[in-house]
Amino acid sequence: MLKNSKHSIVFILIVITLLFVVVMSLAASKPVPNINTEAVSAQNRNESKYGKWSGLGIVLIAVDDDTAKYDGWVDTLLANGFTEFRECPAYANEGWYPRSKAAVIRNVSKGVKYIWGVSSEATITSANWETYRQAILDNAQWAQDNGVFEFQLGNEEESLVDGTTMTIAQLITNLKAVATEVKTIFTNGNISYSCYQNCIDDWVAAGKGDIDILASNIYMGGGFGNIDWQSEITNLVNAFTASGTCITEFGPNSSGLNYYSEDEAVQAEAISEMINYVKASGMTRAFYFVWYHPNFDMGVLKDDGTYRLLWNQALLNTEPVKLATVPTKTATISLPATIALIHE
């Protein structure tokens, strides 16, 4: 009897063990929720919990004085994995310039890496170059003092030269010279410049001198016509290496998304194509233009506060927008909560 009892106990234990193994196997085979686990985070620390490319940044312009609305945008972008913002205000613009500086101070404190500098709105001549040069130097010091991640010498200034007292070649020489001066002032990170798309060849011929990152703004077409944008990206990488260049603006059409197509799905497809090409080139950064601006038909966010399809289908590379708040802690992982879309 005792022997039979022992056999029964052993049999029961074997059955329990087998049941445990089956349960654990089923649990292991159950699909894992689409969240940003530590394993995924280790590969791309600044990616969103879905499919956003870690090298994707955003151009965020301080468009008005509604800081609450603006700060809400910043929180949304950070929640979705955007940590690098880019802005290059005109130093003589009495509205945009001070708003941009105030925004930099607020956003750096939130952990944003700012690619920031100053540009010109006026025609550049030999007579006013010195004023622009001094603005670059003054703002390099301000950027150093206020935690800017990367300082920009300007944005597409080639399009502003008068062509007589200041040529594109002379401007390039001047910018390379001021970069050497800025090196002694701004030491937080790299010094960069965003050249006009049609002037990439001029920079390739001249070289970038002490400019760390010779970037450009690349569009499939627009005011300068339809161009071979893929070759322009390839030329930048071949001339300056993948780490010595990046795309500081990109989009299907420099005149506006609807000039490319009024179909938002087609817009999103074009943006995905550009992102994939940039990634394949070896570049590590590209900034979509733009998050929102009332004067540009290119924004992720539309005037009515809703999002274009490009937000989910190209930039986040995911399904409907999920705007994460402070993660809710569990015993093993953090599950980001979901909040409603922001409406103005």
Secondary structure, 3 states (H helix, E strand, C coil): CHHHHHHHHHHHHHHHHHHHHHHHHHHHHCCCCCCCCHHHHHHCCCCCCCCCCCCEEEECCCCCCCHHHHHHHHHHHHHCCCCEEEECCECCCCCHHHHHHHHHHHHHCCCCEEEEECECCCCECCCCHHHHHHHHHHHHHHHHHCCCCEEEEEECHHHHECCCCCCHHHHHHHHHHHHHHHCCCCCCCCEEEEECHHHHHHHHHHCCCCCCEEEEEEEEECCCCCCCHHHHHHHHHHHHCHHHCCEEEEEEECCCHHHHCCCHHHHHHHHHHHHHHHHHHCCCCEEECCCCCCCCCCCCECCCCCECHHHHHHHCCCCCCCECCCCEECCCCEECCCECCCCC
